[in-house]
Amino acid sequence: MSYYTVLELKQDATQTAILSAYRSQALRFHPQRNPQADPQKFQQIAEAFLVLSDPEFRASYDRFGESGLRHITTQTQKGTQKLIFDGQNYCNLQKALDTFEHIFSTTDPFAAEYDSGISAFGAAPGLDETKWRPRPERKRKDPDLFVDLNLKLEELYFGCVKKRKVTRRLINADQTYSQREEIVEIQVKPGWKPLTEVRFKELGDEAPGVIPSDIVFVVKEEPHPIFKRQGDDLIVNLKISLLEALGGFTREIQTLDGRALHTDIQEIVQPGALKTIHGEGMPSEKGKGNMLVRFDVEFPKHVPEHSKKLLREVLKQCE
């Protein structure tokens, strides 16, 4: 059944009409007002409203139907992502109740709609219709759940898609619990740094009167055997001999993406000296960082006596 049919709307309905239709239908099929109503109907009403009230989701739904909503995520520049439609139901009973509370947060739907004191849900036997019912307390939200997202340096360099399985507890329509596994996709962007957070809204366990926690994946960078990251720069240690440090050398340095950089060094290299190769670091919004080559000069473990004399004579001329 189409979302427009659920809310009894035409496809060109305005946002005002969508909100009005939701309020009317939600009051009509709320489980507390109408215990005989099908809870699935109440969920469908909330789901239809959540999709049609968002311009982006509505446009995708109008064009492709429900298939256009599958695996849609919203993402901020800081990496925050939100799962929109997981291929099953976007809106369970708890989310439907949360939506109802949010829409009616400025008024009490269980209180009088008119000055006459007639309740929006009708008066229960023995209830004085002229009295307002107390507004229900706002739900608290469970604290965020943080999960490590271990990534190789190559994955942070090129970007990738990582899939993670989330097992969560859900409240069924009959108020029992069930377990469901969901696969979330994380779009890793090239250049992401350690501690980047990817947030999935309200994907934690459900409980009565509680808003589920957000699940937050936190990027952890795995050590690399060759490169060390420093911000957007990559540091690589290059071992050279004392002869190369004094007499010059040529060497090929392998980049993270597999290219070979030809390096020609003819000046004297001090131990621990750095050479900057611009634009060969990690990608970023501003371009790419640099590669910093740190020279590790290896001294000989033994020098024969006759060679020492020759070295003294040669080095005296270099002072």
Residue pairs with C-beta under 8 A, 6 or more apart in sequence:
1 44
3 47
3 48
3 51
3 52
3 61
4 10
4 11
4 13
4 48
4 52
6 25
6 44
6 45
6 47
6 48
7 13
7 18
7 21
7 22
7 25
7 45
7 48
7 49
7 52
8 21
8 25
9 17
9 18
9 21
9 52
11 62
13 21
13 52
15 53
18 49
18 52
18 53
19 49
19 53
19 103
21 49
22 45
22 46
22 48
22 49
22 53
22 103
23 103
23 104
25 45
26 42
26 45
26 46
26 49
26 100
26 103
27 33
27 109
27 120
27 121
28 34
28 37
29 37
29 38
29 41
29 42
29 45
30 37
30 42
30 100
30 109
30 121
31 37
31 39
31 42
32 110
32 121
33 120
33 121
33 122
39 93
39 173
40 173
42 93
42 96
43 89
43 91
43 92
43 93
43 95
43 96
43 173
44 91
45 96
46 91
46 95
46 96
46 99
46 100
47 89
47 90
47 91
47 96
49 99
49 103
50 57
50 90
50 91
50 99
51 57
51 58
51 61
51 69
51 90
52 58
52 61
57 69
57 72
57 84
60 68
60 69
60 72
61 68
61 69
66 85
69 84
69 85
69 90
70 85
70 86
70 87
71 83
71 84
71 85
71 86
71 87
71 185
72 84
72 85
73 81
73 82
73 83
73 84
73 185
73 187
74 81
74 82
74 84
75 81
75 82
75 187
78 196
78 197
79 189
79 192
79 196
79 197
79 198
79 199
79 219
80 197
80 198
80 199
81 186
81 187
81 198
81 199
81 200
82 199
82 200
82 201
83 182
83 184
83 200
83 201
83 203
84 90
86 182
91 99
92 170
92 171
92 206
93 171
93 172
93 173
94 170
94 171
94 206
94 212
95 202
98 139
98 211
100 109
101 136
101 138
101 139
108 132
108 133
108 135
109 120
109 121
110 119
110 120
110 121
110 133
110 136
111 119
111 120
111 132
111 133
111 135
112 118
112 119
112 120
112 129
112 130
112 132
113 119
113 120
117 129
117 130
117 131
118 129
119 127
119 129
119 133
123 129
139 209
139 210
139 211
140 209
140 210
140 211
141 210
141 211
141 212
141 213
142 204
142 205
142 207
142 210
142 211
142 212
142 213
143 213
144 199
144 213
144 214
144 215
144 216
145 204
145 213
145 214
145 215
145 216
146 216
146 218
147 164
147 215
147 216
147 217
147 218
148 217
148 218
148 220
149 162
149 164
149 186
149 198
149 217
149 218
149 219
149 220
150 220
150 222
151 160
151 162
151 188
151 192
151 219
151 220
151 221
151 222
152 222
152 224
153 221
153 222
153 224
153 227
153 229
153 256
154 256
155 162
155 188
156 188
156 190
156 191
156 192
156 193
156 219
156 221
156 282
157 190
157 191
157 256
157 257
157 282
157 283
158 190
158 257
159 187
159 188
159 189
159 190
159 191
159 192
160 188
161 185
161 186
161 187
161 188
162 185
162 186
162 188
163 183
163 184
163 185
163 186
164 183
164 184
164 186
164 217
165 181
165 182
165 183
166 181
166 182
166 183
166 184
166 200
166 203
166 215
167 179
167 180
167 181
167 182
168 179
168 180
168 182
168 203
168 204
168 205
168 206
168 212
169 177
169 178
169 179
169 205
169 206
169 207
170 177
170 178
170 179
170 180
170 206
171 177
171 206
171 207
171 208
172 178
175 208
182 203
184 200
184 203
184 215
186 198
186 217
188 219
190 282
190 283
191 232
191 282
191 283
191 284
191 285
192 219
193 219
193 231
194 219
194 220
194 221
195 218
195 219
196 218
196 219
197 216
197 217
197 218
197 219
198 216
198 217
198 218
198 219
199 214
199 215
199 216
199 217
200 214
200 215
200 216
200 217
201 214
202 211
202 212
202 213
202 214
203 212
203 213
203 214
203 215
204 212
204 213
204 214
204 215
205 212
205 213
206 212
221 229
226 236
226 254
227 234
227 235
227 236
227 256
228 234
228 235
228 236
229 235
229 282
230 292
231 282
231 289
232 281
232 282
232 283
232 284
232 288
232 289
232 290
233 281
233 282
233 289
233 290
233 291
233 292
234 256
234 280
234 281
234 282
234 289
234 290
234 291
234 292
235 291
235 292
235 294
236 253
236 291
236 292
236 293
236 294
237 294
237 296
238 251
238 253
238 293
238 294
238 295
238 296
239 296
239 298
240 249
240 251
240 269
240 295
240 296
240 297
240 298
241 297
241 298
242 297
242 298
242 299
242 300
244 265
244 269
245 268
245 269
245 270
245 271
245 295
245 297
246 268
248 265
248 266
248 267
249 265
250 262
250 263
250 264
250 265
251 263
251 265
252 260
252 261
252 262
252 263
253 260
253 261
253 263
253 277
253 291
253 293
254 260
254 261
255 261
255 280
255 291
261 277
261 280
261 291
263 275
263 277
263 293
265 275
269 295
269 297
270 295
270 297
271 295
271 296
271 297
272 294
272 295
272 296
273 294
273 295
274 292
274 293
274 294
274 295
275 292
275 293
275 295
276 290
276 291
276 292
276 293
277 290
277 291
277 292
277 293
278 290
279 287
279 288
279 290
280 288
280 290
280 291
281 288
281 289
281 290
281 291
282 288
282 289
303 311
